[in-house]
Amino acid sequence: MLSLNPQQLSPVDLQNYLQHAIAPRPICFASTIDKAGNVNLSPFSFFNLFSSNPPIVVFSPARRVRDNTTKHTLENVMEVPEVVINIVDYNMIQQMSLASCEYPKEVNEFQKAGFTEEKASMVKPPMVKESKIKLECKVNQVLPLGTEGGAGNLIIAEIIMMHIDESVLNADNKIDQTKLDLVARLGGNWYTRANASTIFEVEKPNTKLGIGFEALPASIINSKLLTGNDLAQLANVHELPVIDPSFHDDKLKNIVQYYSINPEEMEKELHSYAKELLQQGKTTHAWQVLLSGA
């Protein structure tokens, strides 16, 4: 394994390693304005949600590594402490990238990138009309993290108004994750896409605790086929399952009948089938398959 001490790396190399390793990162497409009325639109991938009550997001326009200069976004929020964060989807990605060009301060990236300015309801910077989710924010604090090239400047912003396009809502007026086609930043020129074909659900423990790995039967915990992810799904139940006499599965029946004379092969087949079921999110079904061979 390659071990690296950040103190012994150049800022350029350290930035490269970090941006490739800590990914994907959501994109803050920030529109700001200065006292003279010059509008700026720029993307930042050092960005995330940090609180829901109050609703706080944080993004960081870092000082440029090559010459230690600061971004227009940072300069603007120091003059007018307001920002609109426009969420980026796949249909906007090339235009967003074009807006990241380092145009002179008086140049409006909305025009350069072909975006439409839309008046915000509570802040001065305009919104990106093409974005399906817009967050109007007031800037509560700007926290410099250093003075050298690459140092971040945390812009702590409070959301005071949200705008969500009806096309990404479900019948209950909540955001349907499968209707969004979000993009996120990786290292270098790489991005990733999160849409209905790539996202997946992971059942989260809520009020009931998972039984944990140590409660799994030895035949399961020592499986040669089930991975750590598989075992974690099984260990996420709140009590150890028992055989359900009413459970019926034709494939399971065939496995037991065909391999009953060879317990080792039967266990292999049962674990292989259980793995398939776990990949389909059928944890209860997988447990019954595994218990049948216990």
C-alpha positions as CSV (number, residue, x, y, z in Angstrom):
1,M,0.0,0.0,0.0
2,L,1.3,3.5,-0.9
3,S,1.6,5.6,2.3
4,L,1.8,9.4,1.8
5,N,2.6,12.2,4.3
6,P,0.7,15.3,3.2
7,Q,3.5,17.4,4.6
8,Q,5.9,15.8,2.1
9,L,3.7,16.4,-1.0
10,S,3.5,19.4,-3.2
11,P,0.2,21.3,-3.0
12,V,-0.6,20.2,-6.6
13,D,0.1,16.5,-5.9
14,L,-1.8,16.6,-2.6
15,Q,-4.8,18.2,-4.2
16,N,-4.7,15.5,-7.0
17,Y,-4.7,12.7,-4.5
18,L,-7.4,14.2,-2.3
19,Q,-9.8,15.0,-5.1
20,H,-9.6,11.6,-6.6
21,A,-9.9,9.8,-3.3
22,I,-12.6,11.8,-1.6
23,A,-15.4,11.4,-4.2
24,P,-18.0,11.7,-5.5
25,R,-18.7,15.2,-4.3
26,P,-21.9,17.1,-4.8
27,I,-21.6,20.3,-6.8
28,C,-22.5,23.7,-5.5
29,F,-23.4,25.8,-8.6
30,A,-23.2,29.2,-6.9
31,S,-24.6,32.5,-8.2
32,T,-23.4,35.6,-6.4
33,I,-23.3,39.3,-7.0
34,D,-20.9,42.2,-5.9
35,K,-21.8,45.7,-4.8
36,A,-21.5,47.0,-8.3
37,G,-24.1,44.5,-9.5
38,N,-21.7,42.2,-11.4
39,V,-23.1,38.6,-11.4
40,N,-20.9,35.5,-11.0
41,L,-21.8,31.9,-11.6
42,S,-19.3,29.2,-10.6
43,P,-19.3,25.5,-9.5
44,F,-17.6,24.2,-6.4
45,S,-17.3,20.5,-5.4
46,F,-16.2,21.2,-1.9
47,F,-19.8,21.3,-0.8
48,N,-22.4,19.6,1.4
49,L,-25.4,19.8,3.7
50,F,-24.4,20.2,7.4
51,S,-27.6,20.9,9.3
52,S,-31.3,20.7,8.7
53,N,-32.4,22.8,11.7
54,P,-31.2,25.4,10.9
55,P,-30.8,24.5,7.3
56,I,-27.1,25.0,6.7
57,V,-25.0,24.2,3.7
58,V,-21.2,24.8,3.4
59,F,-19.1,25.2,0.3
60,S,-15.5,26.2,-0.1
61,P,-13.9,28.4,-2.8
62,A,-10.3,27.4,-2.3
63,R,-7.4,29.7,-3.0
64,R,-5.9,28.8,-6.3
65,V,-2.9,26.4,-5.9
66,R,-0.9,27.9,-8.8
67,D,-0.8,31.5,-7.7
68,N,-2.7,31.8,-4.4
69,T,-5.4,34.1,-5.8
70,T,-9.0,34.0,-4.7
71,K,-12.2,33.3,-6.6
72,H,-14.8,35.9,-7.6
73,T,-17.4,34.0,-5.6
74,L,-15.5,34.5,-2.4
75,E,-14.9,38.2,-3.1
76,N,-18.6,38.7,-3.9
77,V,-20.0,37.1,-0.7
78,M,-17.7,39.3,1.3
79,E,-19.4,42.3,-0.3
80,V,-22.9,40.9,-0.6
81,P,-23.4,38.0,1.9
82,E,-26.0,36.1,-0.2
83,V,-25.8,33.2,-2.6
84,V,-28.1,31.0,-4.7
85,I,-27.0,27.3,-4.9
86,N,-28.4,25.8,-8.1
87,I,-28.4,22.0,-8.0
88,V,-26.7,20.5,-11.1
89,D,-28.3,17.7,-13.2
90,Y,-26.9,15.8,-16.2
91,N,-28.7,18.1,-18.7
92,M,-26.6,21.0,-17.4
93,I,-23.2,19.4,-17.0
94,Q,-21.5,20.8,-20.1
95,Q,-22.8,24.3,-19.5
96,M,-21.8,24.1,-15.9
97,S,-18.3,23.2,-16.9
98,L,-18.1,26.1,-19.3
99,A,-19.2,28.4,-16.5
100,S,-16.1,27.3,-14.5
101,C,-13.8,29.1,-16.9
102,E,-11.9,31.9,-15.2
103,Y,-13.5,34.8,-17.0
104,P,-12.7,38.4,-15.9
105,K,-14.8,39.8,-13.1
106,E,-17.1,41.9,-15.2
107,V,-18.0,38.9,-17.4
108,N,-21.4,37.3,-16.7
109,E,-21.1,33.5,-16.8
110,F,-24.8,33.1,-17.2
111,Q,-24.4,34.6,-20.7
112,K,-21.1,32.8,-21.5
113,A,-22.6,29.4,-20.6
114,G,-26.1,30.0,-22.0
115,F,-28.0,29.9,-18.8
116,T,-31.1,32.0,-18.1
117,E,-31.2,34.4,-15.1
118,E,-34.2,34.1,-12.9
119,K,-35.0,36.6,-10.2
120,A,-34.7,35.2,-6.7
121,S,-37.4,36.0,-4.1
122,M,-35.3,36.8,-1.1
123,V,-31.7,37.4,-2.2
124,K,-30.0,39.6,-4.8
125,P,-28.1,37.0,-6.9
126,P,-30.2,35.5,-9.7
127,M,-31.1,31.9,-9.9
128,V,-30.3,29.5,-12.8
129,K,-33.7,28.9,-14.4
130,E,-32.6,25.6,-15.9
131,S,-31.8,24.1,-12.5
132,K,-34.6,22.0,-11.0
133,I,-33.7,22.8,-7.4
134,K,-32.5,26.2,-6.2
135,L,-31.6,27.2,-2.7
136,E,-31.6,30.9,-1.8
137,C,-29.2,31.5,1.0
138,K,-27.9,34.1,3.3
139,V,-24.2,33.8,4.2
140,N,-23.8,33.5,8.0
141,Q,-20.0,33.2,8.1
142,V,-16.9,32.9,6.0
143,L,-14.1,30.9,7.7
144,P,-10.6,31.0,6.1
145,L,-8.7,27.8,6.6
146,G,-5.3,29.1,5.6
147,T,-3.4,31.7,3.6
148,E,-1.5,29.6,1.1
149,G,-2.5,28.2,-2.3
150,G,-5.1,25.4,-1.9
151,A,-6.4,26.7,1.4
152,G,-10.2,26.6,1.6
153,N,-12.6,29.3,2.7
154,L,-15.7,27.8,4.3
155,I,-18.8,29.7,3.3
156,I,-21.4,28.8,5.8
157,A,-24.8,29.6,4.3
158,E,-28.3,29.3,5.7
159,I,-31.1,28.3,3.3
160,I,-34.0,30.8,3.5
161,M,-36.0,29.7,0.5
162,M,-36.1,26.5,-1.7
163,H,-37.5,26.2,-5.2
164,I,-38.2,22.7,-6.5
165,D,-39.5,21.9,-10.0
166,E,-42.7,19.8,-9.9
167,S,-41.2,17.4,-12.4
168,V,-39.0,15.8,-9.7
169,L,-41.8,15.5,-7.0
170,N,-43.9,12.5,-6.2
171,A,-47.6,12.4,-5.3
172,D,-46.8,13.6,-1.8
173,N,-44.9,16.6,-3.0
174,K,-41.6,15.1,-1.8
175,I,-38.5,14.8,-4.0
176,D,-38.5,11.5,-5.9
177,Q,-34.8,10.5,-6.0
178,T,-35.3,8.4,-9.1
179,K,-36.6,11.5,-11.0
180,L,-33.4,13.4,-10.4
181,D,-30.4,12.9,-12.7
182,L,-27.8,14.4,-10.5
183,V,-24.1,14.6,-11.2
184,A,-21.1,14.7,-8.8
185,R,-17.4,15.5,-9.1
186,L,-14.6,13.1,-9.1
187,G,-10.9,13.7,-9.6
188,G,-9.4,15.3,-12.8
189,N,-11.9,15.6,-15.6
190,W,-14.1,12.8,-14.1
191,Y,-17.7,13.1,-13.0
192,T,-20.4,10.5,-12.1
193,R,-24.1,10.3,-12.6
194,A,-26.8,9.4,-10.1
195,N,-30.1,8.5,-11.7
196,A,-32.7,5.7,-11.5
197,S,-30.4,3.2,-13.3
198,T,-27.4,3.7,-11.0
199,I,-28.8,4.5,-7.5
200,F,-29.7,1.8,-5.0
201,E,-31.3,1.6,-1.6
202,V,-29.7,0.4,1.6
203,E,-32.0,-0.4,4.5
204,K,-31.0,1.7,7.5
205,P,-31.4,0.6,11.1
206,N,-33.8,3.0,12.8
207,T,-35.4,2.4,16.2
208,K,-34.4,-1.3,16.3
209,L,-30.8,-2.4,16.5
210,G,-29.3,-4.9,14.1
211,I,-28.1,-8.2,15.7
212,G,-24.6,-7.6,14.4
213,F,-22.0,-10.0,13.0
214,E,-21.2,-11.8,16.2
215,A,-24.8,-13.1,16.4
216,L,-24.7,-14.8,13.0
217,P,-24.5,-18.6,12.9
218,A,-21.0,-20.0,12.3
219,S,-22.0,-21.5,9.0
220,I,-22.9,-18.1,7.8
221,I,-20.2,-15.9,9.2
222,N,-17.5,-18.4,7.9
223,S,-19.1,-18.5,4.4
224,K,-16.7,-18.6,1.5
225,L,-19.2,-16.9,-0.8
226,L,-20.9,-14.3,1.3
227,T,-19.0,-10.9,1.5
228,G,-18.9,-8.4,4.2
229,N,-21.7,-6.5,2.5
230,D,-23.8,-9.7,2.4
231,L,-23.2,-10.5,6.0
232,A,-24.1,-6.9,7.0
233,Q,-27.4,-7.2,5.3
234,L,-28.1,-10.4,7.2
235,A,-26.9,-8.9,10.5
236,N,-29.2,-5.8,10.1
237,V,-32.2,-7.8,11.3
238,H,-33.3,-6.9,14.8
239,E,-33.6,-10.5,15.9
240,L,-32.2,-13.8,14.7
241,P,-34.8,-15.3,12.3
242,V,-36.1,-18.8,12.7
243,I,-37.4,-21.3,10.1
244,D,-40.8,-20.4,8.8
245,P,-42.7,-23.7,8.2
246,S,-45.0,-21.9,5.6
247,F,-42.0,-20.7,3.5
248,H,-41.9,-22.2,0.0
249,D,-39.4,-21.8,-2.7
250,D,-39.1,-24.1,-5.7
251,K,-35.4,-23.4,-6.3
252,L,-34.6,-24.0,-2.7
253,K,-36.5,-27.3,-2.8
254,N,-34.5,-28.4,-5.8
255,I,-31.2,-27.5,-4.2
256,V,-32.0,-29.5,-1.1
257,Q,-33.2,-32.5,-3.0
258,Y,-30.3,-32.6,-5.5
259,Y,-27.5,-31.8,-3.1
260,S,-28.7,-33.5,0.2
261,I,-26.2,-36.3,-0.2
262,N,-23.3,-33.8,-0.3
263,P,-23.7,-31.3,2.6
264,E,-20.7,-29.3,1.5
265,E,-22.0,-28.7,-2.0
266,M,-25.5,-28.0,-0.7
267,E,-24.1,-25.3,1.6
268,K,-22.3,-23.8,-1.4
269,E,-25.4,-23.7,-3.5
270,L,-27.6,-22.3,-0.7
271,H,-25.1,-19.6,0.0
272,S,-24.9,-18.8,-3.7
273,Y,-28.7,-18.5,-4.0
274,A,-28.9,-16.4,-0.8
275,K,-26.3,-14.1,-2.2
276,E,-28.5,-13.6,-5.3
277,L,-31.4,-12.8,-3.1
278,L,-29.5,-10.3,-1.0
279,Q,-28.4,-8.5,-4.2
280,Q,-32.1,-8.2,-4.9
281,G,-32.8,-6.8,-1.5
282,K,-34.7,-9.9,-0.4
283,T,-33.1,-10.3,3.1
284,T,-36.0,-12.2,4.7
285,H,-36.1,-14.6,1.8
286,A,-32.3,-15.1,2.0
287,W,-32.5,-15.9,5.7
288,Q,-35.0,-18.7,5.0
289,V,-32.7,-20.2,2.4
290,L,-29.7,-20.1,4.7
291,L,-31.6,-21.5,7.7
292,S,-32.8,-24.4,5.6
293,G,-29.2,-25.7,5.4
294,A,-28.4,-25.1,9.1
